[in-house]
Amino acid sequence: QAQLVESGGGLVQSGGSLRLTCVGSGFTLSDVIMTWHRQAPGKAREWVANFAPGGATFYTDSVKGRFTASRDGAKNELYLQMDNLQLEDTAVYYCQNFDTQLWGQGTQVTVSS
């Protein structure tokens, strides 16, 4: 059965960094479009980044230059390196298999001042 599991969230001070990991099982992550989304308290879930099968990446404007998506095909893992984190980055972060609309359970990122 296909599954996605995120990890790597935590509490970090403003300006700090975190790297999120999304482990895929039951499918080959590098064959599909993978996305990162986030949901802040009281807000709708929003798209953060795409990682295409060919390796192209796309980011929402608010994270460009600060977040970097990458992939390890051998491990079937997707990553989101988040640098210079800001208070407004506080949210639950989710990875998604866009082709099948499969979501992970999310990992909490909290940025403090």
N, C-alpha and C positions, 0 to 999 in steps of 0.2 A: 504494500500500500504506500502510495506516495506521501511524503511528509517533509515539512520544513521546520527546522528548529533554530531559533535565534539565540544568541548569547552575547555577552560582552558589555551590556549596559551597566550603569552604575551612577554614582554621584561624583561630579567633577566640578572644580571651580571654573568660573568664567575665564576663557582663554586657554583652557586645558584641552586635552585630547582623549579620545576613546576610539577603539576599533571594534566594530560589531562584526559578528560572524553568523552566517546563515548556512546551516548544513542541510543539504538535500539528500533524500533517499527515495528509492522507488522510481526514479527517472534521472536522466542525464541533464544536469543543470546547464551545461554549455550548449545544449541543443535548443534552448528556449530563451525567450526574452524574460529576464529577471528584473524585478523592480524593488525599490525600497520606498516605503511610505512611512508616515508618522502621524500620530494623533495626540494632540495636546489636550489637556483637561478642558472640557466644555466646548471643544472645537471638532469640526469634521476631520476625518482622515484626509491627509494631503499627500500627493506624490512628491517624492524627494529625488529619485534618480532611477534611470534605466540602465541595464547592461545587456547589450544585444549579443546574439550568438557569435557574431564576427568580432566582438570586442569593443564596439563603439559604445560610448557612454554619454548620457545626457543628464543634466541636472536642473532642478528648479533654480531660479535666479538667486534666491536667498542663501543658497549654500555653495554656489559656484566659487571656486577658488579656495574653499575651506574643506569640502568633503570630496573624497575620492573613492569610487567603487572599483573593485577588482575581483578577480575570480581565480581559483585554483581548480582546474578541470580534473586533475588527478585525485584530489580530495573531495571533489563535488561540493565545493564550498564557495560562497560569495561573501565578500567583505565590504564594509563601509568604514573607511578611515575618516574620522571627524576631527578636524583641527580647529583651533581658535573658537571653541564652543562658546555660544552666547546663551543668555537666559532664555531667549525665545526658542532655543533648540530643545528645551525640555519637552519630552513627549515619550510615548511608547512607540518604538520603532518596529516595523514589520517588514519582512521580505515576502515576496510573492512570485509565484510562477504565473506570469501574465497569460501564457497560452491556455492554462487550465484553470486559472483563477484560484489556485491553491494558495492559502495564507499560512504563515507561521503563527505562533502564539504571541509573539511580540517580546520585546525586551525594553525595560524602562531606562531612560536616560534623563538624569536630573542635573541641571547646571545651576550652581549656586554663585552668589555674588561674593 
